[in-house]
Structure formats: structure tokens, C-alpha cells
Amino acid sequence: MTTEKLALWMSQPHFGFLEIARSCDVQHLVVELEHGTFDLSTLDTFLAFARALGYQPLCKILAPTTEAIQQALDFGAHGVIIPHILGADHAAEVTKGAKYPPLGVRSYAGGRVFDYARPASDAFDRMNRERPCYAMIETAESLAEVEAIARLETVDGLFPGPSDLALARGRGAYAFNDDDRADLRRIAAAARAAGKPWIMPAWTPAERAFAREEGADLLVVATQTMTLRRGISAMMDAARAERP
């Protein structure tokens, strides 16, 4: 029986929180750099610590640039999630930064990526295969060309950004309504047609049921702040209920 892949979303470099997550059998991790509070030094340490705990963290990078992609991968990210992608031409240009030549333009850096040793002759091809690059579909332009984006050789999977996509499509706040689900279905279908995985930010039971029906490879089920708020709220409610 295949174990369902569930992930936690972390936006703050709290090492104790990560240890607690591991003790609760959280198996997968998405690290939020665009809206998070990681600086480069902290990210370097945090990714090393996450790897030591057995994680293969995916990093949602700061911006759709080669520099941002390389920093995350060189520090030890298992893969990258690239935000703010526009059409297929833009996606093709940006995602080259996640792959070594001749497939892409990623620059070589020694160190953690190659276990602090000289890389073997096949190391770059292996890294291109084993370090996934996910294109975020969160703009009207990326949704309009999602099928072409999914087919790109430098794109290994898709990651919808439902809130920004709803805003970009003129619907205001994301509500997981019929229009939102139609956009998500199109993304899922594009990934399936290309034979590639997709990841679903699935905060509610309804979203998780949808993600399972549509064959999502990974469900991101809670943010770091969401777990803290729910935990604090549950403890306060329990204490208030104990009052005589």
C-alpha cells in the first residue's frame, strides 16, 4: 500500500518547530522563501539541518531568476518551486536556471551538492534528473499556456498558486469555488498529459479530497503559522472549558 505524501509549509526558520514536525512523522517539507523570513545564512543552516533530519526539502524561491534558483539548490534544496511565471516562453527561459548545461544554464558550484567532493562524470545529468523544478501556475498568462509549460523539458512538475491565480483571474479572494476548481483541474490535466506530477496546496478536507481525485503527487496540508494558531486555539478552548 502506497503511503500518501503529505507536506508541511514552513516560512520561518524555527529549528525546534522542524524537530517537532519530524517527531510527529511529517515526512515532506516546503520551505517558503518568497514570503518567508529566511536570509541566505539561515537558509544554508536550515537546509543542512532539514537534510540531517531526513527531509528532502522543496524551496519556493524568492523570484523567477537564475540566481534565486541556484542559491536554493546549491544550499541543499531537493528541488525548487518557481513563482511568478508568465507564459511558456518565460517559463522556458526561467527554468533553465534549475538545470545544468546543455539542458539549462545552472552554474557549477562545489560543496554540499556534491558531498564536498569532485563530481563524477555523470553527476550533472543525474542532478538534472533528481532535482525537480516545479513551475508555479499562479498568473493568468501561465494558466493560458499551462499545457505548453508542462511539456517543457526543464519543467518536472506543476504547482498551482490558487490565491494569486484567483486574484489574477479577477475573482478576488480564493474560495475553492467552481471557477477555482476548474482552473485547478486544468492544471492537473496538463500535468497528467505531460506525464508529470503536480502538487496541491490543500488546507481543507474538501481541497484534499479534490487533490486525491485529481491525482496530486503531494498534498501540502498545513502552514507553519496555521499549526501554531490551531494549537494555541485548541489549548485556550480546552482551558476555558475547564472553568467551573
Backbone torsions as a table, in degrees:
resi	resn	phi	psi	omega
1	MET	NA	128.8	-179.0
2	THR	-77.7	130.8	177.2
3	THR	-78.9	129.0	179.6
4	GLU	-63.9	140.4	-178.3
5	LYS	-94.1	113.9	-179.4
6	LEU	-119.4	141.3	-176.3
7	ALA	-128.1	156.4	172.7
8	LEU	-109.2	142.7	-178.9
9	TRP	-103.5	119.9	-179.0
10	MET	-115.7	130.2	-179.8
11	SER	-117.4	-3.6	179.9
12	GLN	-131.2	138.9	-174.9
13	PRO	-81.1	69.1	179.8
14	HIS	-99.4	107.2	-173.1
15	PHE	-70.1	-38.2	177.1
16	GLY	-63.3	-38.8	177.7
17	PHE	-60.4	-40.7	179.6
18	LEU	-66.2	-38.2	176.3
19	GLU	-64.1	-40.5	177.1
20	ILE	-63.0	-44.0	178.5
21	ALA	-58.1	-42.4	179.8
22	ARG	-65.4	-39.0	179.8
23	SER	-68.3	-21.9	176.7
24	CYS	-91.7	11.8	175.9
25	ASP	67.2	29.2	168.9
26	VAL	-70.5	120.6	-171.5
27	GLN	-97.5	-21.6	-172.9
28	HIS	-132.9	152.7	-170.0
29	LEU	-142.3	132.3	169.3
30	VAL	-114.6	125.7	-178.2
31	VAL	-103.7	121.7	-175.1
32	GLU	-92.7	108.5	179.8
33	LEU	-97.2	-31.2	-176.7
34	GLU	-63.5	-47.0	-177.9
35	HIS	-110.5	10.5	-177.9
36	GLY	-95.2	-173.0	-174.9
37	THR	-114.6	25.8	179.3
38	PHE	-82.5	130.4	163.9
39	ASP	-98.8	175.6	-172.3
40	LEU	-64.8	-41.4	-179.4
41	SER	-64.4	-43.5	179.4
42	THR	-67.3	-39.7	179.2
43	LEU	-61.8	-42.7	178.9
44	ASP	-57.1	-47.1	-179.5
45	THR	-69.6	-41.5	-176.3
46	PHE	-64.9	-42.9	179.8
47	LEU	-66.7	-37.5	176.4
48	ALA	-63.1	-41.5	179.3
49	PHE	-65.9	-43.5	178.9
50	ALA	-61.1	-43.3	178.6
51	ARG	-63.5	-38.9	179.5
52	ALA	-64.8	-28.4	176.8
53	LEU	-81.5	-4.4	177.9
54	GLY	100.9	6.2	179.7
55	TYR	-82.8	155.2	168.6
56	GLN	-120.2	79.3	-168.8
57	PRO	-70.8	137.9	169.1
58	LEU	-94.3	137.2	179.1
59	CYS	-112.1	123.5	167.1
60	LYS	-82.1	110.4	-167.2
61	ILE	-77.6	172.6	-174.1
62	LEU	-68.4	-38.6	-173.6
63	ALA	-161.1	162.1	-179.6
64	PRO	-80.0	65.5	-179.4
65	THR	-129.8	153.7	177.8
66	THR	-60.6	-39.7	-178.5
67	GLU	-62.0	-45.0	-179.6
68	ALA	-66.0	-38.2	178.0
69	ILE	-63.9	-48.8	-176.5
70	GLN	-64.1	-40.2	-179.3
71	GLN	-59.5	-47.1	-179.4
72	ALA	-63.1	-45.8	-178.5
73	LEU	-68.4	-41.3	179.9
74	ASP	-65.6	-30.5	179.1
75	PHE	-79.2	-12.6	175.2
76	GLY	122.0	9.7	174.3
77	ALA	-61.0	139.1	176.5
78	HIS	-70.0	-32.8	178.5
79	GLY	-162.9	173.6	-177.6
80	VAL	-124.9	149.1	172.9
81	ILE	-117.0	121.0	-170.2
82	ILE	-104.7	117.3	-179.1
83	PRO	-84.9	170.4	169.8
84	HIS	60.4	32.9	175.4
85	ILE	-78.8	140.6	179.1
86	LEU	-100.2	-122.2	-178.0
87	GLY	-80.6	-173.1	-175.6
88	ALA	-65.0	-36.6	178.9
89	ASP	-63.9	-43.8	177.7
90	HIS	-63.4	-43.8	179.1
91	ALA	-60.1	-42.3	-179.7
92	ALA	-62.0	-41.2	-179.3
93	GLU	-69.4	-46.0	-174.9
94	VAL	-68.3	-46.2	-172.5
95	THR	-71.4	-12.3	172.9
96	LYS	-59.5	-26.4	-179.1
97	GLY	-66.4	-16.1	-179.4
98	ALA	-92.2	-3.6	-174.7
99	LYS	-127.2	138.5	176.4
100	TYR	-72.3	154.6	175.2
101	PRO	-60.8	152.5	6.7
102	PRO	-86.4	-3.5	-178.9
103	LEU	-68.9	-38.9	-176.8
104	GLY	-137.8	-152.8	-175.4
105	VAL	-128.8	13.7	-179.3
106	ARG	-60.3	134.4	-178.4
107	SER	-87.9	146.2	179.9
108	TYR	-75.1	134.4	169.0
109	ALA	-139.9	133.1	177.2
110	GLY	-76.3	-168.0	177.3
111	GLY	102.8	-138.9	-171.3
112	ARG	-58.4	-37.6	-176.6
113	VAL	-55.8	-38.8	-176.1
114	PHE	-113.1	28.6	177.9
115	ASP	55.8	35.1	174.9
116	TYR	59.0	32.2	179.1
117	ALA	-132.8	169.1	177.7
118	ARG	-70.4	131.4	-177.4
119	PRO	-69.1	145.5	174.6
120	ALA	-71.7	167.1	-175.0
121	SER	-63.2	-28.9	-179.0
122	ASP	-96.9	6.9	-172.0
123	ALA	-64.0	-37.3	-175.0
124	PHE	-72.3	-41.3	175.0
125	ASP	-63.0	-39.2	179.9
126	ARG	-65.0	-42.8	177.8
127	MET	-62.9	-39.4	177.9
128	ASN	-60.6	-35.3	179.3
129	ARG	-78.7	-37.8	-167.6
130	GLU	-95.5	-10.5	-179.4
131	ARG	-111.3	94.3	-170.7
132	PRO	-70.3	147.8	176.2
133	CYS	-118.2	114.4	179.8
134	TYR	-101.8	129.8	174.8
135	ALA	-89.5	124.7	174.7
136	MET	-76.9	132.8	175.3
137	ILE	-107.6	96.3	-173.5
138	GLU	-141.5	6.0	176.8
139	THR	-121.1	158.2	177.9
140	ALA	-61.3	-36.5	-178.8
141	GLU	-66.8	-42.0	-179.0
142	SER	-68.6	-36.7	177.0
143	LEU	-66.1	-39.7	-178.7
144	ALA	-62.5	-27.0	-178.2
145	GLU	-121.0	27.7	-174.2
146	VAL	-62.1	-34.9	-179.9
147	GLU	-64.4	-42.4	178.5
148	ALA	-68.4	-38.2	177.6
149	ILE	-61.7	-44.5	-178.1
150	ALA	-62.3	-29.2	-177.8
151	ARG	-81.0	-10.1	-177.0
152	LEU	-63.1	140.1	-178.6
153	GLU	-67.3	-25.8	-178.8
154	THR	-89.9	-0.1	177.1
155	VAL	-107.4	123.1	-178.4
156	ASP	-100.0	-10.5	179.9
157	GLY	-178.9	174.5	-177.9
158	LEU	-119.8	148.2	179.9
159	PHE	-138.5	103.1	179.6
160	PRO	-69.9	146.5	170.0
161	GLY	-111.2	85.0	-168.8
162	PRO	-60.0	-37.8	-177.4
163	SER	-68.4	-48.6	179.3
164	ASP	-67.8	-32.7	178.4
165	LEU	-66.0	-42.4	177.3
166	ALA	-61.9	-41.7	177.6
167	LEU	-64.0	-45.2	-178.6
168	ALA	-64.5	-27.4	-179.0
169	ARG	-91.1	6.8	174.0
170	GLY	80.0	20.6	-176.9
171	ARG	-101.5	-2.5	-176.7
172	GLY	76.4	-144.1	-174.4
173	ALA	-65.6	138.0	175.7
174	TYR	-61.7	131.3	-176.7
175	ALA	-131.6	6.0	-175.5
176	PHE	53.1	42.5	179.5
177	ASN	-90.0	-172.1	-176.1
178	ASP	-58.5	-42.4	-179.7
179	ASP	-67.7	-40.9	177.2
180	ASP	-61.5	-44.7	-179.3
181	ARG	-66.1	-35.3	178.0
182	ALA	-62.7	-42.0	177.5
183	ASP	-63.5	-43.5	-179.6
184	LEU	-64.7	-38.7	177.9
185	ARG	-63.2	-38.7	179.0
186	ARG	-64.2	-40.5	178.2
187	ILE	-63.8	-46.2	179.3
188	ALA	-61.3	-42.6	-179.7
189	ALA	-65.2	-38.3	178.4
190	ALA	-64.3	-40.8	178.2
191	ALA	-64.3	-45.7	179.9
192	ARG	-61.4	-43.7	-178.4
193	ALA	-62.2	-32.5	179.6
194	ALA	-87.4	-3.7	-178.8
195	GLY	70.8	33.5	-176.2
196	LYS	-126.4	155.7	-178.4
197	PRO	-77.5	162.0	170.2
198	TRP	-137.1	153.1	-176.8
199	ILE	-115.3	136.9	-178.0
200	MET	-115.5	121.4	166.8
201	PRO	-71.3	106.6	-167.7
202	ALA	-124.8	87.5	-171.9
203	TRP	-85.8	-19.0	-173.9
204	THR	-122.1	161.5	176.4
205	PRO	-56.8	-39.1	-179.8
206	ALA	-64.6	-41.6	178.4
207	GLU	-66.8	-37.6	179.1
208	ARG	-67.6	-39.7	176.9
209	ALA	-62.7	-42.1	177.9
210	PHE	-61.4	-46.6	-178.4
211	ALA	-60.6	-40.0	179.0
212	ARG	-66.9	-41.8	178.9
213	GLU	-62.6	-34.5	-176.9
214	GLU	-92.6	5.4	172.6
215	GLY	74.8	32.8	177.4
216	ALA	-61.1	140.0	-178.9
217	ASP	-78.0	-31.7	-177.1
218	LEU	-143.4	134.7	176.8
219	LEU	-109.5	119.7	174.1
220	VAL	-90.0	109.1	-164.6
221	VAL	-101.9	-12.4	-179.8
222	ALA	-160.9	145.5	171.0
223	THR	-91.3	163.8	178.1
224	GLN	-58.8	-47.1	-178.4
225	THR	-69.9	-32.2	177.6
226	MET	-61.4	-44.4	-179.4
227	THR	-66.0	-38.3	179.1
228	LEU	-65.9	-45.5	-179.2
229	ARG	-62.5	-44.6	-179.2
230	ARG	-66.2	-39.1	178.5
231	GLY	-64.5	-46.3	178.6
232	ILE	-63.2	-43.8	-180.0
233	SER	-61.7	-42.5	-179.9
234	ALA	-64.4	-40.1	179.6
235	MET	-67.4	-40.5	178.6
236	MET	-66.7	-42.4	178.6
237	ASP	-62.6	-40.8	179.2
238	ALA	-64.4	-42.3	-179.9
239	ALA	-65.9	-40.4	179.1
240	ARG	-66.0	-35.2	-179.6
241	ALA	-68.1	-20.6	-179.3
242	GLU	-82.1	-9.0	-177.8
243	ARG	-62.4	137.3	178.6
244	PRO	-68.9	NA	NA
